[in-house]
């Protein structure tokens, strides 16, 4: 079960692909979220939650690698670069020390939908999920996490102005799954923290 990757992952194994500056930003917040139990792993070993950032123009992004949810402190070798993707073909091309997270297509759909979004955070919080499901922008309950169907459903949500205003998506088919996003990592995190404080 650990590290389920549901898309066609075309992976080129390399050394670390994250810059020092990117690592400093993404890893700081990943550690905060891990310590808040918003990213981690369940008792059955299945990891949950991940974090990503766009790496310049185009839709390439750095994301936590597959099966890293249970690791308390990540190193540069735990991050992967998604260099291209095709939602219709359910395919992701990535480079790095590990395969990309099972949620890579979900993040890809968000980056593809809005060129001003440069950071995406995926956490699990059952209380907030219960509070916001069908009140905030919510994916179709039949769309399981990490699937082409979910990525396409996210593209559908981005046709509505509400998703741009609220910058949060509730994943109905991924119990407790919540996505926030923003122009930068601080904004993506801030959206999440504001909801957690309410």
N, C-alpha and C positions, 0 to 999 in steps of 0.2 A: 504493500500500500504506500510506503514512504516515497515521496517525490513523484507523484503521478503526473506525467506529461501527456496531455491528450491531443496535442497537435503534432504535425510532422515536423520534427526538430532536425534541421540541417546544421550540425554543430561542427565547427572547426576548433579543435583544441589548441589553445595558445597559452602564453603566460598572462599575467594580469593586464587588463585592458582599461583600467580606471585611472584617471590622473589623481595626483595628490589632492588637488583642490576639490574635485568631485568626491573623492573618498571622504574627505573631512566633512563635507556637508551631508552627504547621504548617510554615512555611517553614524554620525552624531545622532541624527534623528531616528535612525533604525534602532539604535541602542535605547533611546528614550522610550520608543514604542514597545520594544521587547520588555523593558523593565516595568511597563504599565500593563503587561500581559495582553497587549493588543496585537502583537506578533509573537508567534511561538509554535508549539506543537502540542497536540492532544495526547492523552495517555496511550492511544493506539499507535503513536508514532507519526501520524499524518500532520505535516506542518501547515500553518496558516499564516496569511499576511505576507506582504512584501512591499517594496518601495522602489521607485524608479525615477530617473531624471533624463530629460532629453539632452543630447550631446551636440548641440549646434543646429544649423539649418537642416531641414529634412526631418524624417521620422525615426532616425536612429536614437536609441536610448540605452542607458545602463540600468540593469535590474539585478536584484538579488538572484543568485543561482538556485537551481532546484535543490530541494532537501536541505535548506539552510535555516528553516524556521526555528529549529530547536537549539541552534548554536547561540550562546549568550553574546559573544563579541565576535563580529565578523572581521576578516582580514581582506586585503585587496583581492586575494584569489577566490573570494566568495562572490564576486560580482562579475557579470557577463554583459557583453554588448550585443544588443539586437541590431543587426545591420540592415536587415530587410524582412518583410513579411508579406503574406498574401492571405487575407481573410477568406476569400472565396475558395482557396485551395487548402485552408486550414494549415498553413505552413509558416514557420519562422526560421530565419537563418541567423545564427548567432556565432560569436567568437568569444573565447575566454577559457579559463581553467575548468569551468563547469558548464552543464547545459542550463539554458535559461529557465526561469521559474515557470510553473504550469499556468500562471496567469498572464504570460507575456502577450498573448493575443488581446486580452482585455485591456491592458495598458496601451497596446498598439492602436486599438480602436479609438481611445481617448486622444492620443497624440494626433492621429489622423483627422479627427473631427475638428480640432481647433489648434492652429499653429501657435497660438499664444499660450497654450498650456505647456509647461516645461517640467512639471513634477506631478507624480501620481502616487498616492498612498492607499494601500489596501490593508485594512485591519479587520479583526473580528471582535465585536462587542455585542453580546446578545441583548442587553438592556436597551442600548441605543437603537439597535436593529428593530426590536419590537416597537419602540416608540415612533420610529420614522417610516416603517414600511408602509407603502402606499400613500404617505403624506409628503415625503420628499420624492424626487424622481426615482422610480423603482423598475428594475428589470422584470421581465416575464418569469414567473415562478418555474416554468418548464425548462428554462435555460440553465443548465448545470455549469459550475465554475470551470474556467479554462477551456471552454468549447467555442467553436466557430459560431454557434447559435447565440451565445452570450455576447460575443464581439459584435455580431450584426445587430443585436438588440440594443447595445450601447450606441451604435451608429444611429439607430432609430430615435433614441432618447435625445440625441444631440440635434434633432430637428425641432425640438421644443425650446423656447427661450428660458424656461424655468431651470434647466440644467446649467445654463451659463450663469444665471443669477445665484443659485444655491451652491454650485460647485461640489455637490455631493450626490452619490448614487447608491441606493440600497439594492443589494444583490439578492433578490427574492429566492433564487434557486441555490444560493450558497448561505445556509443558515448562519446568521451572525455577520455575514460579509458586508463590508461598507467600503466604498471608494470615495476619497476626496482628492481634489486636484487644484492646481493653481498656476499662476504665472511663474512662480518659483517655489522652492521647497517650503519656505517660511509660510507662504500663503496656503499651500495644501495642508500643512500641519495646523495652521491657525483655524481653518474651517473646521477641522476635526475637533480641536480643543474647545472651540466655542460651543459646539454641540454637546460635548461631554460635560461642560460646565452647567448647561441648562437644567 
